[in-house]
Amino acid sequence: MLRIHVVALMVLLAGCTLGKRSSPGSDQPVPVPAPDPVVQPRPLGPLPPSTRPIYNLAGYPEAVREGYIDGCETAKQTAYGYKDAKRYDTDGQYRMGWDDGFSICRGTR
């Protein structure tokens, strides 16, 4: 919970420093530099545990949790969306989690 507040505060403070105010009496606004257009693509394969979104899936096997997160993030079309096709075909728990996550999160964009 504290992490969320710290991140929100950092975003708020960063937003306060994005543009300079023009001097009094000046009709010309000071241009704000455009954000960097280069977006790093998501690496192929499953995400490391430290970067995966957090879901409350306590009590479920690890394969179901991983499948649910991958399916849900795919349905929400986020950068974390991923379907491990080989694992989906061979691991029933991953497949069940992916299907559940995808169908439940499909309408929550």
Backbone as numpy.savetxt, mean C-alpha at the origin, in Angstrom:
# Nx Ny Nz CAx CAy CAz Cx Cy Cz
-0.16 1.99 16.76 -1.00 3.18 16.76 -0.12 4.42 16.76
0.95 4.37 17.55 1.86 5.51 17.61 2.51 5.73 16.25
2.81 4.64 15.54 3.43 4.75 14.23 2.53 5.53 13.27
1.23 5.29 13.34 0.28 5.99 12.46 0.31 7.48 12.75
0.35 7.85 14.04 0.37 9.26 14.40 1.66 9.93 13.95
2.77 9.22 14.08 4.06 9.78 13.67 4.08 9.99 12.16
3.58 9.01 11.40 3.55 9.14 9.93 2.63 10.29 9.53
1.46 10.39 10.17 0.54 11.47 9.85 1.16 12.83 10.14
1.87 12.95 11.25 2.53 14.20 11.59 3.61 14.54 10.57
4.37 13.53 10.12 5.42 13.78 9.13 4.82 14.24 7.81
3.70 13.63 7.40 3.04 14.03 6.15 2.52 15.46 6.27
1.93 15.77 7.42 1.41 17.11 7.64 2.53 18.14 7.60
3.63 17.85 8.27 4.75 18.79 8.28 5.39 18.92 6.89
5.44 17.82 6.16 6.00 17.88 4.80 5.12 18.73 3.91
3.83 18.65 4.07 2.91 19.45 3.28 3.04 20.93 3.57
3.42 21.27 4.78 3.57 22.68 5.15 4.79 23.32 4.51
5.74 22.51 4.08 6.99 23.05 3.55 7.09 22.94 2.04
6.01 22.54 1.36 6.09 22.31 -0.08 6.24 23.59 -0.90
5.60 24.63 -0.55 5.64 25.84 -1.37 6.02 27.06 -0.56
6.63 28.03 -1.21 6.98 29.29 -0.55 5.87 30.28 -0.82
5.61 31.13 0.14 4.62 32.17 -0.05 5.26 33.33 -0.79
4.47 33.99 -1.60 5.00 35.15 -2.30 5.10 36.31 -1.32
5.97 37.23 -1.60 6.14 38.37 -0.71 4.92 39.28 -0.80
4.62 40.02 0.29 3.44 40.89 0.27 3.52 41.88 -0.89
2.40 42.06 -1.58 2.34 42.99 -2.70 2.75 42.38 -4.01
3.27 41.19 -4.00 3.69 40.53 -5.24 2.53 39.75 -5.82
2.28 39.94 -7.13 1.19 39.23 -7.79 1.66 37.90 -8.37
2.95 37.64 -8.38 3.50 36.43 -8.97 3.66 35.35 -7.89
2.95 34.24 -8.03 3.17 33.16 -7.07 4.52 32.49 -7.32
5.11 31.99 -6.27 6.38 31.29 -6.38 6.08 29.88 -6.85
6.70 29.42 -7.94 6.40 28.07 -8.44 6.85 27.00 -7.46
6.05 25.96 -7.35 6.37 24.82 -6.51 6.90 23.73 -7.43
8.07 23.16 -7.12 8.61 22.12 -7.99 7.68 20.91 -8.06
7.60 20.32 -9.24 6.75 19.15 -9.44 7.39 17.94 -8.76
6.56 17.01 -8.29 7.13 15.81 -7.69 7.87 14.98 -8.73
8.79 14.18 -8.26 9.59 13.34 -9.14 8.68 12.37 -9.89
8.65 12.42 -11.24 7.73 11.55 -11.98 8.17 10.10 -12.04
9.39 9.80 -11.63 9.89 8.43 -11.71 9.33 7.64 -10.53
8.53 6.65 -10.83 7.96 5.80 -9.79 8.61 4.43 -9.90
9.13 3.97 -8.80 9.79 2.67 -8.80 8.74 1.57 -8.90
8.87 0.65 -9.83 7.90 -0.44 -9.93 8.03 -1.40 -8.75
6.95 -2.07 -8.44 6.97 -3.04 -7.36 7.84 -4.22 -7.80
8.73 -4.68 -6.92 9.55 -5.83 -7.29 8.69 -7.07 -7.48
9.13 -7.95 -8.37 8.39 -9.18 -8.63 8.47 -10.10 -7.42
7.45 -10.90 -7.26 7.43 -11.87 -6.17 6.74 -11.34 -4.93
6.61 -12.18 -3.92 5.94 -11.76 -2.69 6.75 -10.70 -1.96
6.06 -9.85 -1.24 6.72 -8.80 -0.48 7.34 -9.38 0.79
8.45 -8.80 1.25 8.99 -9.24 2.53 8.00 -8.90 3.65
7.99 -9.67 4.72 7.03 -9.44 5.80 7.05 -8.01 6.35
8.19 -7.35 6.35 8.28 -6.01 6.93 7.54 -4.96 6.09
7.24 -5.25 4.83 6.58 -4.26 3.98 5.14 -4.62 3.65
4.68 -5.77 4.11 3.32 -6.21 3.82 2.32 -5.39 4.63
1.15 -5.13 4.06 0.09 -4.46 4.83 -0.31 -5.32 6.03
-0.83 -4.69 7.06 -1.18 -5.41 8.29 -2.69 -5.68 8.31
-3.04 -6.91 8.49 -4.43 -7.35 8.62 -4.53 -8.17 9.90
-5.67 -8.14 10.55 -5.89 -8.95 11.74 -6.38 -10.31 11.31
-5.47 -11.23 11.12 -5.80 -12.58 10.68 -5.28 -13.60 11.69
-5.32 -13.23 12.95 -4.82 -14.11 14.01 -5.60 -15.42 14.00
-4.89 -16.51 14.18 -5.52 -17.82 14.24 -5.53 -18.56 12.92
-5.23 -17.88 11.84 -5.18 -18.54 10.54 -3.76 -19.00 10.25
-3.60 -20.08 9.50 -2.25 -20.51 9.11 -1.55 -19.43 8.27
-0.25 -19.45 8.29 0.56 -18.45 7.57 0.21 -18.39 6.08
0.01 -19.55 5.45 -0.29 -19.57 4.01 -1.62 -18.87 3.73
-2.61 -19.05 4.60 -3.91 -18.40 4.41 -3.75 -16.89 4.57
-2.99 -16.47 5.59 -2.77 -15.03 5.82 -2.09 -14.38 4.63
-1.04 -15.02 4.12 -0.33 -14.47 2.97 -1.23 -14.41 1.73
-2.00 -15.45 1.50 -2.91 -15.46 0.37 -3.98 -14.39 0.49
-4.53 -14.22 1.71 -5.57 -13.21 1.93 -5.03 -11.82 1.63
-3.85 -11.51 2.14 -3.26 -10.18 1.92 -3.02 -9.98 0.43
-2.45 -10.96 -0.25 -2.19 -10.82 -1.68 -3.49 -10.64 -2.46
-4.51 -11.41 -2.13 -5.79 -11.31 -2.83 -6.49 -9.99 -2.57
-6.49 -9.56 -1.32 -7.16 -8.31 -0.96 -6.47 -7.12 -1.62
-5.16 -7.07 -1.56 -4.42 -5.96 -2.16 -4.56 -5.97 -3.68
-4.70 -7.15 -4.27 -4.94 -7.23 -5.71 -6.31 -6.65 -6.04
-7.32 -7.00 -5.25 -8.67 -6.50 -5.48 -8.72 -4.98 -5.34
-7.97 -4.44 -4.38 -7.97 -2.99 -4.16 -7.04 -2.28 -5.15
-6.35 -3.04 -5.98 -5.44 -2.52 -7.00 -4.36 -1.62 -6.41
-3.76 -2.06 -5.32 -2.67 -1.31 -4.70 -1.35 -1.84 -5.23
-0.29 -1.19 -4.85 1.05 -1.61 -5.28 1.44 -2.95 -4.64
0.72 -3.35 -3.59 1.04 -4.60 -2.91 0.33 -5.80 -3.52
-0.57 -5.55 -4.47 -1.31 -6.64 -5.09 -0.40 -7.61 -5.82
-0.62 -8.90 -5.62 0.25 -9.92 -6.20 -0.46 -11.26 -6.14
-0.30 -12.06 -7.15 -0.82 -13.43 -7.13 0.29 -14.37 -7.53
0.74 -15.16 -6.58 1.77 -16.14 -6.83 1.11 -17.33 -7.52
1.13 -17.31 -8.85 0.38 -18.30 -9.64 0.81 -19.74 -9.33
2.09 -19.97 -9.18 2.57 -21.32 -8.90 2.07 -21.79 -7.53
2.18 -20.91 -6.55 1.72 -21.26 -5.21 0.20 -21.40 -5.18
-0.50 -20.56 -5.92 -1.97 -20.63 -6.00 -2.41 -21.99 -6.52
-1.68 -22.52 -7.50 -2.03 -23.81 -8.09 -1.67 -25.00 -7.21
-0.66 -24.85 -6.34 -0.18 -26.00 -5.57 -0.50 -25.96 -4.07
-0.83 -24.80 -3.52 -1.06 -24.66 -2.08 -2.52 -24.28 -1.83
-3.29 -25.24 -1.35 -4.72 -25.02 -1.13 -5.01 -23.93 -0.11
-4.19 -23.82 0.93 -4.42 -22.78 1.94 -4.17 -21.39 1.37
-3.09 -21.24 0.59 -2.82 -19.95 -0.05 -3.96 -19.60 -0.99
-4.43 -20.58 -1.79 -5.51 -20.35 -2.74 -6.79 -19.92 -2.02
-7.12 -20.60 -0.92 -8.32 -20.24 -0.16 -8.20 -18.81 0.39
-7.03 -18.47 0.94 -6.82 -17.12 1.46 -6.88 -16.07 0.37
-6.26 -16.35 -0.79 -6.27 -15.39 -1.90 -7.70 -15.17 -2.39
-8.45 -16.25 -2.59 -9.83 -16.13 -3.06 -10.69 -15.35 -2.07
-10.56 -15.67 -0.78 -11.33 -14.96 0.24 -10.96 -13.48 0.27
-9.67 -13.19 0.28 -9.22 -11.80 0.32 -9.69 -11.02 -0.88
-9.60 -11.64 -2.05 -10.01 -10.95 -3.27 -11.51 -10.67 -3.27
-12.31 -11.68 -2.91 -13.77 -11.48 -2.95 -14.25 -10.53 -1.87
-13.67 -10.55 -0.68 -14.10 -9.66 0.39 -13.68 -8.22 0.12
-12.49 -8.02 -0.39 -11.96 -6.65 -0.58 -12.34 -6.05 -1.93
-12.96 -6.79 -2.79 -13.28 -6.28 -4.13 -14.10 -4.99 -4.08
-15.02 -4.87 -3.16 -15.88 -3.68 -3.13 -15.45 -2.63 -2.13
-14.24 -2.70 -1.57 -13.82 -1.76 -0.51 -12.80 -0.75 -0.98
-12.84 -0.35 -2.23 -11.84 0.61 -2.70 -12.10 1.98 -2.18
